[in-house]
Amino acid sequence: MLCTTVSQLIGQTPVMPIAVPNSDATLVLKLEKNNPGGSMKDRMARSMVLAALADGRLPPGGTIVESSSGNTGIGLALVALELGLRFIAVVDHHAAPDKIRTMRALGAEIRYVEGNFREDEVAVVERQRLAAQLGAQLPDALFMNQSDNPANPEGYAGFVDELLAQLPDGIDAFVGCVGTGGSMTGIAQRLKRVNPAVRTIAVEPAGSIIFGKPGHPYYQSGTGTPAGDEIGKVLDYGCIDEGVQVTDTQAFETARFIARRHGILVGGSTGGTIYKALEFIAARKLSGTVVTPVADGGEKYLSSVFDDEWMAKRNLLDPTIGAQLDGWLSGRARAA
């Protein structure tokens, strides 16, 4: 296929199996980092913009405003560029610097929220407030509000269609990160329509409040819901079989391990889903074909997750995690 627009490059991402010895499971990674914006959020960004243009909420040549830690913003910047729209990304200090640089390179305007926030504190509430304010004040502008936008989960229909074609023998479990709930809801609902027996595991950072645990700051970017924020209206708990938490150390050490062992740079949140998927497989809680998306690439985190000094300064290094992963993937150990 000869693509003539950047949005035609969204989707049709490859899958890669990882054998788990001495188990009856295979972990399959769907490489969503291969989307043109480098993440699975390209899918929902395109879906939200096209839906808004179709129903008239966003006029041609209008302005998109969105609160984003980076990946949604990059996707929106790509779509806005292609369709001749203005895009304003509202960000905070928690966003990876390379994500902000990427948005700027694609023509996005960056607005930082003001306030005194801890380094590991996600300022989502203030981001949402400012984005809503700008969307209401600027002419021909629309605050996309991905957390409550039904076109967010609808954007992942193609993800499921591709998986079903790529894995014709079936999918037994899906393990994904959950933030706004768009990807988890859109993917889990569709998988269960095809096979209600599919196990769906949603992974949030330790410190996120989605599954009722106490909130506290965390470093994982673009996932979870921090204390003080409202859980997205697009999240459907009914399609999730189990919600679990993963620590920053588990997530980041796993991302680093996957880079060294398999040569794939994955982002921190993907490290978290891979860790939990392998933990569940080792404990015999999941079997068969277990899918987890590489939600974004580690290239955006070279100055954080993959930087030894950054990790050590925040007490996030733990060599026992790598040893644990090595045991699971060599077949020498099982989860407790």
Helices and strands as residue ranges (DSSP letters): G 6-9, E 15-19, E 25-30, G 32-34, H 41-54, E 63-67, H 71-83, E 86-91, H 97-105, E 109-112, H 124-137, E 141-143, G 146-148, H 151-154, H 157-166, E 173-177, H 182-194, E 199-205, G 237-239, E 242-246, H 248-262, H 268-282, E 288-293, G 298-301, H 308-313, H 319-330
